[in-house]
């Protein structure tokens, strides 16, 4: 497989380095999301996207012997999705509390 940007095939070592960097970016993104630093997490996601696209488009992590890298990357991506889903639920719960509070205030002001 060849990358679109360089029109060359990545070596296994290049794939390992790229996957390690993506793992680092995903881990940092998860930590930023846990601290509610959405801007920081988005910057990391933008940095990771072209690398992830290259690895996915070239199916580099499907090469024999690189399955552990693929599995770790998938695991981090799943963890990232869980953190996002959890925070989405927290935000939805807080919005519902705010709506309930506003309704209550509205009833009091109508008295």
matplotlib code that plots the C-alpha trace (Angstrom):
import matplotlib.pyplot as plt

x = [0.0, 1.1, 0.3, -1.3, 0.9, 4.3, 3.3, 5.6, 5.0, 5.4, 7.9, 6.8, 9.0, 7.3, 3.9, 5.0, 6.2, 3.0, 0.8, 2.7, 2.2, -1.5, -1.7, -0.1, -2.5, -5.5, -4.4, -3.8, -7.2, -8.9, -7.2, -8.2, -11.8, -11.9, -10.7, -13.4, -10.8, -12.7, -10.6, -7.4, -9.0, -10.1, -6.6, -5.3, -8.0, -7.1, -3.4, -4.3, -6.7, -4.3, -2.1, -5.1, -6.4, -3.0, -2.9, -6.5, -6.4, -3.3, -4.5, -1.1, -2.2, -3.6, -0.1, 1.1, 2.8, 1.2, -2.1, -1.2, -0.8, -4.2, -5.8, -4.3, -5.3, -8.9, -9.0, -8.0, -10.5, -13.3, -12.2, -12.4, -15.9, -17.0, -15.6, -17.5, -20.7, -20.4, -19.9, -22.7, -25.0, -23.7, -24.4, -27.9, -28.6, -27.5, -29.6, -32.6, -31.9, -31.6, -34.9, -36.7, -35.3, -36.4, -39.9, -40.1, -38.9, -41.5, -44.2, -43.0, -42.9, -46.5, -47.8]
y = [0.0, 3.5, 6.8, 9.5, 12.2, 10.6, 8.0, 5.5, 2.4, 2.6, 0.2, -1.7, 0.5, 3.6, 2.1, 1.3, 4.8, 6.3, 4.0, 4.8, 8.5, 8.0, 6.0, 8.9, 11.4, 9.3, 8.9, 12.7, 13.3, 11.0, 12.8, 16.2, 15.2, 13.9, 17.4, 18.9, 20.5, 20.2, 22.6, 20.7, 17.4, 18.8, 20.0, 16.5, 14.9, 17.2, 16.2, 12.5, 12.4, 12.5, 9.8, 7.6, 8.1, 7.0, 3.9, 3.0, 3.7, 1.6, -1.1, -1.0, -2.3, -5.4, -6.6, -9.8, -9.0, -5.6, -6.8, -5.8, -2.2, -2.3, -3.8, -1.2, 1.6, 0.2, -0.1, 3.5, 4.6, 2.7, 4.3, 7.7, 7.0, 5.9, 9.0, 11.1, 9.2, 9.5, 13.2, 13.6, 11.9, 14.1, 17.2, 15.9, 15.3, 18.7, 20.3, 18.5, 19.7, 23.3, 22.9, 21.6, 24.5, 27.0, 25.5, 25.7, 29.4, 30.1, 28.7, 30.8, 34.0, 33.3, 33.3]
z = [0.0, -0.7, 1.2, -0.8, 0.6, -0.1, -2.7, -0.8, 1.2, 4.9, 6.6, 9.6, 11.8, 10.4, 11.1, 14.6, 15.2, 13.7, 15.8, 19.0, 18.3, 17.7, 20.9, 22.7, 21.1, 22.0, 25.6, 25.9, 24.3, 26.8, 29.7, 28.3, 27.9, 31.4, 32.5, 30.3, 28.1, 24.8, 22.9, 23.8, 22.9, 19.5, 18.7, 19.5, 17.3, 14.4, 14.8, 14.9, 12.0, 9.1, 10.7, 11.4, 7.9, 6.5, 8.6, 7.9, 4.2, 3.7, 6.1, 7.6, 11.0, 9.3, 8.5, 10.2, 13.5, 13.9, 15.4, 18.9, 17.7, 16.0, 19.1, 21.5, 19.1, 18.9, 22.6, 23.1, 20.5, 22.3, 25.6, 24.0, 22.7, 26.2, 27.8, 25.2, 25.7, 29.5, 29.3, 26.9, 29.4, 32.2, 30.1, 29.3, 33.0, 33.9, 31.2, 32.5, 36.0, 34.6, 32.7, 35.8, 37.8, 35.2, 35.2, 39.0, 38.9, 36.2, 38.4, 41.4, 39.3, 38.1, 41.7]

ax = plt.figure().add_subplot(projection="3d")
ax.plot(x, y, z, "-o")
ax.set_aspect("equal")
plt.show()
